Amino acid sequence: MIKTTIKNERLQTHKTECLILFCPEEKKPSGKLAELDAKLKGLIGTSFKNKRFKGKHNQTFLLNVPKPIQADYLLLVGLGKVGEITGDKLRQAAGTAARCAENEKLSTISFYIPTDNSAREIHDGLAKSDDSFSQTVAEGSLLSLYHFEEYKEPEKDKPRRVKQITLLTAEKSQVSSMRSAVARGRKLAEAVYVSRDLISHPSSTATPSYLADKARDTAKTLGMTCKILKPGDMSRLGMGALLGVAKGSQEPPAFIALEHHGGAKNDPPVVIVGKGITFDTGGISLKPPASMDEMKMDMSGGSVAMATLFAAAALKIPTNVVGLIPASENMPSGTAIKPGDILKSMSGKTIEVLNTDAEGRLILADALTYAARYKPKAVIDLATLTGAVIVALGHQAAAILGNNDELANQLQQCGEVTGERLWPLPLWPEHEKAVKSSIADLKNIASPGVGAGTITAAAFLKAFAGEQPWCHIDIAGTSWSGEDKPYTPKGASGFGVRLLIRFLEQEATSNPS
């Protein structure tokens, strides 16, 4: 990962290729920017006066600065209107600025972290997040500079990348707290990188066995417990739904259980379940070929669950957390399950399979049943479960449904802070009735004409969640970005890792061991 450093130096004497300053929307420079403008004989002020730069959110303006400034370039990035600045707007601005500098082929960049009274309005915007300015800047810039190039042939003329990020302060007393904050931001970014990498690998690499090996190796490094259930173990436990999905593939399934023991021994854990379909053809109910290559990302929920457990251990969060990842391919073959087949799940409930492309809910059914053995205080599952969620919410938010409003509200609030938005959908008795089967206990899709595909999928899962507090997050629209966003490059997003870490930290604070 890119190197990060903290320096206590004056703006004018700090040497860097690109010095980045955050600017609220205003009519003329103020605070440190005004002081710097005086040294530059009004160069910055002229850009405001000519309306080339106004400080609008994520607006950038690059200046080639003369002496006495030691930086080669000055990059202004807008935060938007005072009073409307939030932690996520700062995170976006940091990401936008870092990407702008990299596009200009600059390899060393420095963010000035303001501490004077003129910056109070920026700090006030962070109050709701409890994250420091430094952490948010480190997080946003590192997340924006992610690249997945493992399969590219090394080139003589490689694109010039940012190699070092410096956070600059004029206050020596701030250095220690900034160093701690940046270290935390790095760990969060590293966890998101892990999730993005797993999603980005082709399914020929990221098989269920690959996920299991990754979990086992990293757990050993971080001091976590890792248990991998093989097909024989699943059979003994009666995981007929997961094994049914795996029947069509030559790749054996894996059921991954990670445990972070951060709390007291007998404290009930939070269980995070992630769908781990490493490639989804739809099975016998074959998907159309267009964009099927993207179905390597159908294990996004599993990658987020795994990365969240890694981050919880790395950050030493003082609460118990379990991550469950049922991993399998969904392939068509002579041994694959067929529409009309009936599977017996670990819970004992039977499932009529009407569409083999509704496989995610099948493997989650057994995982939710398995979760109950931990006697959890909360169960949260994440899955790229339905295309219907994109119809409902687009790519701007994930849907959240469940049996516990308090849990759903808490998760939604965490998402508002981290910029990973959740939106609640109802889960009514009519939806549960829609997944009842006439020849089995349940059917894996509702009858034609019922609609509400995201909700009926959750209604199916609810039958296996039992009485434990449970929420389902459908990330089908947010796990993969079709365009570059301020701190999410095109491709795998890692959506949900930072949200879940915030939730776990709140749990640790509200229920200290």
N, C-alpha and C positions, 0 to 999 in steps of 0.2 A: 504494500500500500504506500501511497505518497507520504513522504516525510513531512512532519509538522513540527514547528519550533515556536517558542515564545521568546520575544525580545523586548527589553526595556530600553527604548531609544526614542529620540525626538524624530518627529515626522521629517524634518528638513534634512537630517543627517543619515537617515536610514537608507542603506543601499539595497536596491531590489530592481528587478526588471519592471515590475508593475506594482504600484501602490494603490490599494483600493479603499475608497472612502464611501460610507453609506450616507445618503442624503434624503431627509424628508422632503416632501413636496413644498416648495416655498418660492418666493419671488426673487430672493437674492441669497448668497451664501451667508451662513451664520456659524458661530462657534469656531471650532478648529478649522473648518473649511474657509471661514472668513480670514482667519490668521494666515492660512496658507495662501489665500488669494492675494493678500497684501504682499507676500514675498514674491509672488508671481506677477505683480504689477497689474492685477485685475483680469488676468487671463480667464479665471473661472467665472468671475462675475459677468464678464462679457457673454459667456455661453448662456447664462441665465437671462441676461438682458435681451439677447437675440432669440431667446426661446428655443435654442438648440438643445437645451437640457432644462427640465423642470423638476426633476425628482419624482416623476410618476413611478408607480410601482414597477420594478424590473426594467426600467429605462436605463440604458447605459450610455456613457460618453467617455471616449478615450482621448487623452491629451498627451502629446509629446512635450514633456516639460523641460524648461531650461534651468540653468543654475539659478539660485543656489541649491535647488532640490536635487538630491542624489539619486532619486529613482529615475529610471529611463522613461516610464510612462505613468500617468495618473489616470485611474479609471474611476469614474463616479458611477454609482448605482443607486437608483431611486428606491425609496421605501414607501412612497405614497403619502397620503395626507396624515398629518399629525392627529392623533386620536383614533386612527384606524389601523395603526401599526400593530401587528401581532407577531408572535414567535414564528409562525409559519411563513409570514410575509418576509421576515428577516432571513429565514432558512432559504426561501426561494431567491431572494436577492443575492445571497452569498453564492448560491449555485449558479445563478445567471451570470454573475461577475466572473466566477472561476471559469466557466465555459467560454465566456467572451475572451478572456485572457488567453486561454488555450487555443481558441480559433485564430488568435493573432500570433500564434507560435511563440508565446512567452512561457518560459519554464519555471521561473521563480516569481511567486506572487506574495504580496503582503497585505493583510487586512488590518486597518487601524481600528482598534477597539476603544471607542470613546468612553471616558469616565467623568467628563466635566458636566457641569449643570446644563449646558446646552443640549446634552444628549439624553436628558432625563425622559423626554417623551418617548424615546426609543426603548429605554429600559422599562418604562411603565407598561409598554405593550407586551413585555415578556412576563409580567406579573402572574398572569393566569397559568403559565406553563411551568413555573418554578425552575426552568432551565436558564442557565446563565447565557449572556450574550456570546461568550467565547465558545461554549459548547454548541450553540445553535449555528454559529458561523462555521465551525469545524465540520459539523454534521452535514450542513447544506453543501459546502464546497466539495467535501470528499464524495458525497453521494452523486454529485453532478459529474464528477470526473471518472466515473466507472467506465471501463472498456472491457469487452469480452473478445479477446483476440487469440485464444489458445489454438485455434485451428488455421490461423493464417500463416502463410509462408513468410519467414523473416525477409524483410526487404532492406536493401541498402539505404534507401531514403525513407526511413520510418517517419511517420507523422511526429512532429515535435509535441511532446506532452508536458504538462505541468509536473515537475518533479519535487517541488518543495513549496509548502504553504507556511508562511510566518504570520503569527498573530502579534501585533505590535501594540504596546502600551507605553504611555508616558509616565505611568505610576509604578514605581518599583514594588510597592506594597501589593500590587495586583498580580504579580508574576506567579506566586505559589497557587493561588486559587484558580488562575487561568490555566496553569499546567494540569491541575486536577480535572477541570472542566473539559479541556481538550482531550484528555485521555479517555474520559467517558464518551465524548462524541465520537472518538475513533472506534471504540469498542462497538458502539451502535452501528456505525457505518460498516465495520468489518462483518458484523452479523448479517446486515442487508446484502453485502457483497457475497457472502456464502449462499444466501438464498438465491440471488440473481445468477450466480455461477451454476448452481444445481439446475435451475430452470433452463439456462441457456445451453447446457450440454445437449448434444443430440441423444436420442433415446438409445442409440447403440452403445453409448458410453454410460449414461445415467440409467442403468437398469435397476430393478429392485435390489439386486445383490450389491451394486455400487453404492446405493443409498445406505444399505446396512453396513457396509465397510466404512463409509464416511462417518456414520454415527458412532460406530465402535471405536474407531481410531481417535476421533476428536474427544469422545467421552473419556477415554483413557488419559488424554492430555489435560483435560479440565477437571478430572477427579469426579466424574459423574458415573452413575450406574447405567449400564446399557445391556439390554436383553434382546436377542433376536429370535423370534419364533420362526421355525422352518415349517414346510408343508405338513410334516408329520405331527408337529406340535399343534398346528391349527386343526388338523383332523381330530386329534384327541380332545381338543376343546370344543369341537363342534362348530367351527367357523365355516359353515357351509356356504354362506353368502360370498365371503372373500375367496374361498377356494373355487366357487362357481365361476366367478369373473376370471380367475387365473387359468381356468381349464383350457382356453383356446391358445395359450402362449407356450412356447418352449422355454421361456424365462421363468424360473420358479419365483413364486411370490415371497415376500418377506414381511413380517410384522415386527416393527421396530418399537421398542419401549425404552425411552430415556428418562432418567430420574435425577433431578437436582435436589439434593438434601440441604436446603439452606435454612430451614426452620427447625423447630423441636421435633424429636423423633416421632411423636404421636400426633403432630399437627396434620389435619387433613390437607391434601395438596390441591392445587389447581391443576386440572388435567386439560392439556391442549391436544386436540386430535386434528391431524392434517391428512387430507386425501392425497394418496401417493400413486396415482395412475401415471406411470412413466411414459406411456404412449397410448393414445386412445383412437383406435380406428372406428369405434362404434360397435365392434364385434360383428355378429351376423347382421345386425341392423346397421349396415355399413354407412359411414358418413360420406357425403360427396367429396371428391378429391380436392376441390379448391380450398386452399389454406390448411389442408390437413397437416402440413409440416409443422404448424404451430401447436399441434396437439402434444408435443413434447412438454408443453407447459401445464399439462393436466395434473402434474404433481406439485403445483405451486403451493397448495395448502400444506403438503408434507414438507416442502422445503422451508416454509415459514415456521412451521412447528419445530423443525429441527434447529433452525437458526436461532429461534427464540430461546430454546433450551441452552444452546451454546452461549448466547448473550447473558442469560440469567446466571450461568456458572461463572462466566468471565467477570461479570459485575458483582458477583457474590451477593446476589439478592437474598435477603434473609427470610425466605419462605420456601416451602416445598412445592416443587413443580414437576409434573410428569408430562412427557411428550409421547404420543402414540401415533405412529405412521403406518397404516396398512398400505403396502406397496405391491403393485401388480401391473402387468400390461393388460390391455383389453384388445384381443386379436380375434380375427375370424379364422376358423380352421375346422377340420373334421371332428375335433374334440370340444369345440366351443359350445357354451350354452346357447340355446335357441329360444326365440319367442314362444311362450307357452310352457316352458320348463318351470318347475317349482323347486325352490331351494329352501333348505332348512337352516335358519340362522343360529348363531351361538345362543341366542335368547330362548330358542325353542320355537319361535314364531316362524311360520312358513311364508314364503314370498313367491307370488306368481310373477314371472318375468315376462312382461309384455313388450319390452323394448330393451335390447341388450346395450343400447347406447346410454341408458340410465343406470350405468354401472357404479358411479361414484357413491351413490346412496347405499348400494349393496355392501361395499367394503366398509363404509362408515357405520353401517348397522352393527356389524360385528365389533368394530372398534369401540363404539359407544357402550355396548354390552360389557366389553372387557374393562372399560373405564370404571364401571361400578365397583370392581373389586378393590379399588383404592379408597373407597368411601370419600369421594372428593367433596370439597366445599363448593366447587364450581367446575363445570365442563364447558369448554369452548371448542367448537370445531370450525375449521376453515376449509373451504373447498371451491374449486372452479366447477360448480355443480350444474348451473343452468344457463342456457343462452337467453332465457326469459328475463334474467336480471338485467341484461344489457338493454332490452326493450323498455324495462321499467326505469332504470337509473342511468343508462348510458355507461360511460367509462369514468364518471365523476365520483362515484361512491359505490360501496359494497352494501348489500342488503344484510340486515340483522333481524333474526327471528328467534323465538325461544319460548321457554315456559317461565321466565323470571324477568319481570320488567326492571327490577332494581339492577340486576346484572347487565341487562341490555343498555340501560341508561348510563351506567358507569363506563361501559365500553365505548358508547357513542361519544361521551365527553372526552375520553382519552384520545379518540380519533380526531376530534376537533382540534386538539392541541398539537397532535403530531402531523396533521395534514392528511390523515388517512380516514376520510369521512365514511361514516356508516349511516344508513337510513333505515328506520324500522318499518317492517311490513307486518300486517296482522296475521294471526294464525288462529282461525276460528274452527269450531266443531264441524262446519260444513266442509272445510278443507281436509280434515281428518277422515271424514266419511268418504271423501272422494278417492281415497287410496285403499279402501276396504275391498277385498276380493270376494267373489262368490264361491271360489273353489279353494282358496287358501286364506291365511289370516290377512295378508296384505298383497297389493300389487305394486309394482315399482314405478308405474306412471298412472296418472288419473285417466279416466275415460275421455275420449275426444269430446271437445266442446266445453269442458270444465274450465279451461284456461288457468290462469294464476300458476304457471309452471314453477316459479321459484317458491311459492308458498306451499303448493302440494308436495314438492320435494322435501321441504322442511317438515311438513306434516308427517310424511313417511318416517323421517328421522326421529321425530318426537316419540314415536311408538317404541323406540329402542333407548331413548334417553332416560326413561323412567322418571322417578321423582326427584332426582338430583338436579340442582339448579343448572340449567343448560341454555346455551345460546349457539345458534348456527350463523356463520358469516359466509355469504356467497360472494366470492371474490372473482367470479368469472369475468367481470367487466373491468377489474382494476389490477389484475395480476400481470397483465401484459400491456405495454403502451405502444400504440401505433405511431407515436410521434415523440420528439424530444420535448420534455417538460423541464421546468427550471432546475430541479435536482433529480429528475428521473429520465435518463437517456432512453431512447427508443429501444423497446425490447422488454426483458424481464424487469419487474418493478420491485419485488420483495415487499409488496404491500402487506402490512399487518405486523411486521416484526417490531417496529418501534412502538406501535399502538399497544401490543401485548406486553412489552417490557414496562411501559408506563403503568398499565393495569396491575402487573405483578408487584411493582414497587409501591403502588397505592395499597395493595393488599398487605404487603409487609409492614407498612406504616400503620395501617388501621388495626392490624392484628399482630402486634409485636410478640415474639416468642418469649 
